[in-house]
Each structure stands twice: as structure tokens, then as C-alpha cells.
């Protein structure tokens, strides 16, 4: 045999070793091209996004199952992360100076206080109602923001206070509805239905949009969102909501109404955050979560949908 002949790989069915490696390399390149095309169409890293989403759901599920106060802390940390991201974006992109320390401290105390007064801490609930804590917490945090900004002088004072109150209303106020829902006797099941509805809508819209998305829903706000994806998200949310309702022995139509109400508003929540980002000239408010962007990019739908979830459940799923 000539010295430069290529040896035959006995396990390759007669093919030469280098040829086999070439075929494997071409197959790997083809798979990578398909994955990259999907990532570009969806606007995010598919594998990283799925890994982060599964991890977050697992942590939230464990907290709901074994320690409600742990879930309160988890929600509080997520919302404080959103406060910090919004504060940084407003400072860098718009030159605003929100009162960050009062927002962080007041927001966390507000969330914990609302949960405790809603029944999470019976001793406090016997003294104050959730409404008392919510109103008092908002008033005191607003006062703290007004005073905190005074040393900075009068220039831009109104704009900075407006930015502070926007953050306070957007995150701690809307997020407090999660605490009221959680404090119900079957709060863990209600929060799980809430999460399932949002996750189902987000995942369904993502998959359907990638596969069938053609007509853009709001090109000036969120160019990647399509009507096909949105409809697919609503179908997924309804199906998963009914499935969770069956597991929890909730009448199917009650679970469906709640799931669809949450899903519709979660879509609007995503659009609201996209509008904020576009106005600030940003693609993402942060980069902490691989495949998702920042914390706000992960919690935007939950925050806006939380009050609607509480109201829908109060009407369709009365306690007792």
C-alpha cells in the first residue's frame, strides 16, 4: 500500500477515518446554523433562555411548596432588581435621578408588610389590614423620596420625583397584588395558576411566533411580537391553566377565565416594558439573566398582570 494512503476505519462501514470526521463536522455545522437561525428569529439564545427559565421556575416552585416567606423574599429580590435596573437606565439614558435608597427600602418593607397584613403574619393582620399597610407604605415611601431628593437642589427636582414615583407605582405597588394573592389559604395554588398562565403565554407565543409568526402586532413597540405568536400564547395559557385547575380540582371554566385574563394582560405588560426600553433607546434594561436580558425583561409580564390575577381569582375562585 502506498505510504500516503488513508487507513480504513473498521467501524465506519468501509469509509475512511478523515471522511467520517468530515461528515460529523458538516452535521455539527448544520445543527449550529439551524440553532443560530432560530436564535436570530426569536431574538434570544434558545438554550440559555430555557435553562434560566427552568431554574427560576424550580426555585419559585420549591419556595411555594415549603416556605411562603421564602417566596415573599424571592419576589422582593426580583422587584428590587427591577428597581435597580430602571434606576440605572433612567440615570444613564435620560439624566434622571430617582431616589433609589427610599425605593429599595420602602419597596421591600411594603411587599413584606402587605403579605403579613393579608394573613401571612396573623399578629400583624389582627392590628392592620392589607389596605392600611399598602396606603401607609406608599405614603411614607413617597414622603421619603421627596425629602431624599432635596439636597440635590431644585434643578430637575420635579422630573426626578416623577421618575421615583413611576418606579414606585410600576414595581412595588403592582407587585403587592402578588402578596395579597399568596396570603390566601390556598395562596400557593393561586400563585401557581398565575405563574402557569404567564409562562404558558410567554412560551406559547415564543414557539408559535418562531414557527408561524408573520404579521407584526406592534412593530413600533416590539418588532418581534406577532399576532400569530400572541394567539398561540393565549391557547397555551388556557390549556395549561385548565390542566392546573384539573390538578387542583378547580372547575375548568373558572381556571380558563383566570388563565386567559392573566395571559392577555401579561402580553400588555411585555409591551409596556418594551415601550419604556424603546423610549430610553435600549434593547434590554440589563444582562443578568442569559437568554432573557435583565430582571425586568423576566418579570415585566408578572408585575402588570398581578393585579388582574388577584381580581380575576377573587371573582372566579372565592375563598371557602
Secondary structure in CASP SS format (residue, H / E / C, confidence):
PFRMAT SS
TARGET T0000
AUTHOR 0000-0000-0000
METHOD secondary structure of the structure
MODEL  1
X C 1.00
X C 1.00
X C 1.00
X C 1.00
X C 1.00
X C 1.00
X C 1.00
X E 1.00
X C 1.00
X C 1.00
X C 1.00
X C 1.00
X C 1.00
X C 1.00
X C 1.00
X E 1.00
X H 1.00
X H 1.00
X H 1.00
X H 1.00
X H 1.00
X H 1.00
X H 1.00
X H 1.00
X H 1.00
X H 1.00
X H 1.00
X H 1.00
X H 1.00
X H 1.00
X H 1.00
X H 1.00
X H 1.00
X H 1.00
X H 1.00
X H 1.00
X H 1.00
X H 1.00
X H 1.00
X H 1.00
X H 1.00
X H 1.00
X C 1.00
X C 1.00
X C 1.00
X H 1.00
X H 1.00
X H 1.00
X H 1.00
X H 1.00
X H 1.00
X H 1.00
X H 1.00
X H 1.00
X H 1.00
X H 1.00
X H 1.00
X H 1.00
X H 1.00
X H 1.00
X H 1.00
X H 1.00
X H 1.00
X H 1.00
X H 1.00
X H 1.00
X C 1.00
X H 1.00
X H 1.00
X H 1.00
X H 1.00
X H 1.00
X H 1.00
X H 1.00
X H 1.00
X H 1.00
X H 1.00
X H 1.00
X H 1.00
X H 1.00
X H 1.00
X H 1.00
X H 1.00
X H 1.00
X H 1.00
X H 1.00
X H 1.00
X H 1.00
X H 1.00
X H 1.00
X H 1.00
X H 1.00
X H 1.00
X H 1.00
X C 1.00
X C 1.00
X C 1.00
X C 1.00
X C 1.00
X H 1.00
X H 1.00
X H 1.00
X H 1.00
X H 1.00
X H 1.00
X H 1.00
X H 1.00
X H 1.00
X H 1.00
X H 1.00
X H 1.00
X H 1.00
X H 1.00
X H 1.00
X H 1.00
X H 1.00
X H 1.00
X H 1.00
X H 1.00
X H 1.00
X C 1.00
X H 1.00
X H 1.00
X H 1.00
X H 1.00
X C 1.00
X C 1.00
X C 1.00
X C 1.00
X H 1.00
X H 1.00
X H 1.00
X H 1.00
X H 1.00
X H 1.00
X H 1.00
X H 1.00
X H 1.00
X H 1.00
X H 1.00
X H 1.00
X H 1.00
X H 1.00
X H 1.00
X H 1.00
X H 1.00
X H 1.00
X H 1.00
X C 1.00
X H 1.00
X H 1.00
X H 1.00
X C 1.00
X C 1.00
X C 1.00
X C 1.00
X H 1.00
X H 1.00
X H 1.00
X H 1.00
X H 1.00
X H 1.00
X H 1.00
X H 1.00
X H 1.00
X H 1.00
X H 1.00
X H 1.00
X H 1.00
X H 1.00
X H 1.00
X H 1.00
X H 1.00
X H 1.00
X H 1.00
X H 1.00
X H 1.00
X H 1.00
X H 1.00
X H 1.00
X H 1.00
X H 1.00
X C 1.00
X C 1.00
X C 1.00
X C 1.00
X H 1.00
X H 1.00
X H 1.00
X H 1.00
X H 1.00
X H 1.00
X H 1.00
X H 1.00
X H 1.00
X H 1.00
X H 1.00
X H 1.00
X H 1.00
X H 1.00
X H 1.00
X H 1.00
X H 1.00
X H 1.00
X H 1.00
X H 1.00
X H 1.00
X H 1.00
X H 1.00
X H 1.00
X H 1.00
X H 1.00
X C 1.00
X C 1.00
X C 1.00
X E 1.00
X E 1.00
X E 1.00
X C 1.00
X C 1.00
X C 1.00
X E 1.00
X E 1.00
X E 1.00
X E 1.00
X E 1.00
X H 1.00
X H 1.00
X H 1.00
X H 1.00
X H 1.00
X H 1.00
X H 1.00
X H 1.00
X H 1.00
X H 1.00
X H 1.00
X H 1.00
X H 1.00
X H 1.00
X H 1.00
X H 1.00
X H 1.00
X H 1.00
X H 1.00
X H 1.00
X H 1.00
X C 1.00
X C 1.00
X C 1.00
X C 1.00
X H 1.00
X H 1.00
X H 1.00
X H 1.00
X H 1.00
X H 1.00
X H 1.00
X H 1.00
X H 1.00
X H 1.00
X H 1.00
X H 1.00
X H 1.00
X H 1.00
X H 1.00
X H 1.00
X H 1.00
X H 1.00
X H 1.00
X H 1.00
X H 1.00
X H 1.00
X H 1.00
X H 1.00
X H 1.00
X H 1.00
X H 1.00
X H 1.00
X H 1.00
X C 1.00
X C 1.00
X C 1.00
X C 1.00
X C 1.00
X C 1.00
X C 1.00
X C 1.00
X E 1.00
X C 1.00
X C 1.00
X C 1.00
X E 1.00
X C 1.00
X H 1.00
X H 1.00
X H 1.00
X H 1.00
X H 1.00
X H 1.00
X H 1.00
X H 1.00
X H 1.00
X H 1.00
X H 1.00
X H 1.00
X H 1.00
X H 1.00
X H 1.00
X H 1.00
X H 1.00
X H 1.00
X H 1.00
X H 1.00
X H 1.00
X H 1.00
X C 1.00
X C 1.00
X C 1.00
X C 1.00
END
